[in-house]
Amino acid sequence: MKKVGFAIVGCGNIVANHLSGILGTPEAELIAVVDIVEAKAKAVAEKHKVKYYTDIKDMLRNKDVDVVTICLPSGIHMENSILAMEAGKHVISEKPLEVNLEKIDKMIEASKRTKKHLAGIFQSRFYESSLIIRKSIQDGKLGKLVLGDAYNKWYRSPEYYASAGWRATWDLDGGGALMNQAIHALDLLMFFMGEVEAVTAYCETIIHKIPVEDTAIAILKFKNGALGTIEATTSINPGEERKLEIHGSKGTIILNGFQDVTWKMVGQPEKKEGAAVAGGASDPLAVYHGGHLAQFKAFTRALLAGEVPPVPASEARKAVELILAIYKSSREKKEIRLPL
Ligand SMILES: NC(=O)c1ccc[n+]([C@@H]2O[C@H](COP(=O)([O-])OP(=O)(O)OC[C@H]3O[C@@H](n4cnc5c(N)ncnc54)[C@H](O)[C@@H]3O)[C@@H](O)[C@H]2O)c1
């Protein structure tokens, strides 16, 4: 059986996770990598004995490439994803899909026009703990949902912000602690709680010398009637593990870090399960590889089965829309209702 051929565009921080995903999927094969900085592309290509390019357009002529994965600064995901789809390739783009909804909608339009799949990376959805929590909630084990909270209180150093010119810029990063770091927690919160109806928020830049927010708080009203809060920062040092707390009329689930879950269900003894898994609380390179691997396996298997791969663009769009609503609320000092 011919394997699904992958090319990675962008050989920076997150490339290691995409390599783990592709190399760990038996039905997938790494064909090529691209980076405008030749030394970066060459280093990855030589290690894995694949072709390298410094221009995505040259790579897109390679017939062995079926899927392009986008690991570029967030504000150039659109142009590169559309080029790839127009060249007949499916696309998996890193989060956020793009920095505003106009650009995301152009990507979705291109996906429909070219009939090529466009998926967004949200690897936290693929952790076993996330899937069990979601199913328990859907099965009604928490009763009626009352509160859903996401805390993403991390640290990023001045050196991290200085490590690439696009970081913490509105045009290319799309925002700060929310759009870059906490976006996974927001996506997961909606994965568990459902969509948000309205937000009221404050976004501030308290510590870092950056034009985007390094700290934000939002109050949420979910469509199902539950309420919730989001707290996100990259300014507390050391960073805390990410935490999600889901409360219902029959119990509470606390997801601490990535896999560490506490269950407090009415009539049952408290239960803790899972293992501590390294996260990116203080170190941007400590992104757990298991989530990307699970998402790449699921993507490849769906493609081969002729199904829509998980986290289609329409799903990946939701977290960006919520973050943009939070920014708008903070800017305009009022409640913002969704959809925008
Ligand atoms: N899923 C996650 O947990 C996670 C973690 C980190 C980053 N990300 C996302 O991944 C993306 C990349 O982030 P990063 O931290 O790896 O960035 P980075 O700056 O470390 O890497 C980006 C790479 O793209 C290259 N590049 C820039 N313009 C290019 C172009 N036109 N053509 C080819 N190569 C080009 C750069 O030379 C660089 O090597 C961002 O969207 C970010 O939000 C996701």
The ligand as an SDF file (V2000), in Angstrom:
LIG
                    3D

 44 48  0  0  0  0  0  0  0  0999 V2000
    0.4760   22.9670   18.8100 N   0  0  0  0  0  0  0  0  0  0  0  0
    1.3070   23.5440   19.6620 C   0  0  0  0  0  0  0  0  0  0  0  0
    1.3140   23.2240   20.8580 O   0  0  0  0  0  0  0  0  0  0  0  0
    2.2590   24.5860   19.1700 C   0  0  0  0  0  0  0  0  0  0  0  0
    3.4330   24.8710   19.8790 C   0  0  0  0  0  0  0  0  0  0  0  0
    4.3180   25.8330   19.3560 C   0  0  0  0  0  0  0  0  0  0  0  0
    3.9920   26.5140   18.1880 C   0  0  0  0  0  0  0  0  0  0  0  0
    2.8190   26.2360   17.5440 N   0  0  0  0  0  0  0  0  0  0  0  0
    2.4530   26.9730   16.3220 C   0  0  0  0  0  0  0  0  0  0  0  0
    3.3310   26.5740   15.2840 O   0  0  0  0  0  0  0  0  0  0  0  0
    3.5990   27.6810   14.4250 C   0  0  0  0  0  0  0  0  0  0  0  0
    5.1150   27.8940   14.3680 C   0  0  0  0  0  0  0  0  0  0  0  0
    5.5810   28.2170   15.6650 O   0  0  0  0  0  0  0  0  0  0  0  0
    7.1300   27.9880   16.0620 P   0  0  0  0  0  0  0  0  0  0  0  0
    7.2230   28.3560   17.4840 O   0  0  0  0  0  0  0  0  0  0  0  0
    7.5810   26.6480   15.5980 O   0  0  0  0  0  0  0  0  0  0  0  0
    7.8160   29.1450   15.1700 O   0  0  0  0  0  0  0  0  0  0  0  0
    9.3680   29.3100   14.8010 P   0  0  0  0  0  0  0  0  0  0  0  0
    9.5950   30.7490   14.5760 O   0  0  0  0  0  0  0  0  0  0  0  0
   10.2030   28.5810   15.7950 O   0  0  0  0  0  0  0  0  0  0  0  0
    9.4550   28.5290   13.4020 O   0  0  0  0  0  0  0  0  0  0  0  0
    8.8970   29.0310   12.2080 C   0  0  0  0  0  0  0  0  0  0  0  0
    9.7970   28.6030   11.0520 C   0  0  0  0  0  0  0  0  0  0  0  0
    9.1900   29.0180    9.8200 O   0  0  0  0  0  0  0  0  0  0  0  0
   10.2430   29.4790    8.9600 C   0  0  0  0  0  0  0  0  0  0  0  0
    9.6320   30.3560    7.9560 N   0  0  0  0  0  0  0  0  0  0  0  0
    9.1710   31.6190    8.1180 C   0  0  0  0  0  0  0  0  0  0  0  0
    8.6210   32.0740    6.9760 N   0  0  0  0  0  0  0  0  0  0  0  0
    8.7060   31.0610    6.0820 C   0  0  0  0  0  0  0  0  0  0  0  0
    8.2760   30.9000    4.7390 C   0  0  0  0  0  0  0  0  0  0  0  0
    7.6330   31.8760    4.0820 N   0  0  0  0  0  0  0  0  0  0  0  0
    8.5190   29.7140    4.1160 N   0  0  0  0  0  0  0  0  0  0  0  0
    9.1650   28.7210    4.7740 C   0  0  0  0  0  0  0  0  0  0  0  0
    9.6020   28.8160    6.0340 N   0  0  0  0  0  0  0  0  0  0  0  0
    9.3600   29.9720    6.6920 C   0  0  0  0  0  0  0  0  0  0  0  0
   11.2150   30.1570    9.8850 C   0  0  0  0  0  0  0  0  0  0  0  0
   12.5080   30.2750    9.3070 O   0  0  0  0  0  0  0  0  0  0  0  0
   11.1780   29.2430   11.1000 C   0  0  0  0  0  0  0  0  0  0  0  0
   12.1730   28.2310   11.0360 O   0  0  0  0  0  0  0  0  0  0  0  0
    2.8290   28.8720   14.9870 C   0  0  0  0  0  0  0  0  0  0  0  0
    1.6060   28.9970   14.3120 O   0  0  0  0  0  0  0  0  0  0  0  0
    2.5980   28.4850   16.4370 C   0  0  0  0  0  0  0  0  0  0  0  0
    1.4190   29.0600   16.9920 O   0  0  0  0  0  0  0  0  0  0  0  0
    1.9780   25.2770   17.9980 C   0  0  0  0  0  0  0  0  0  0  0  0
  1  2  1  0
  2  3  2  0
  2  4  1  0
  4  5  1  0
  4 44  2  0
  5  6  2  0
  6  7  1  0
  7  8  2  0
  8  9  1  0
  8 44  1  0
  9 10  1  0
  9 42  1  0
 10 11  1  0
 11 12  1  0
 11 40  1  0
 12 13  1  0
 13 14  1  0
 14 15  2  0
 14 16  1  0
 14 17  1  0
 17 18  1  0
 18 19  2  0
 18 20  1  0
 18 21  1  0
 21 22  1  0
 22 23  1  0
 23 24  1  0
 23 38  1  0
 24 25  1  0
 25 26  1  0
 25 36  1  0
 26 27  1  0
 26 35  1  0
 27 28  2  0
 28 29  1  0
 29 30  1  0
 29 35  2  0
 30 31  1  0
 30 32  2  0
 32 33  1  0
 33 34  2  0
 34 35  1  0
 36 37  1  0
 36 38  1  0
 38 39  1  0
 40 41  1  0
 40 42  1  0
 42 43  1  0
M  CHG  2   8   1  16  -1
M  END
$$$$
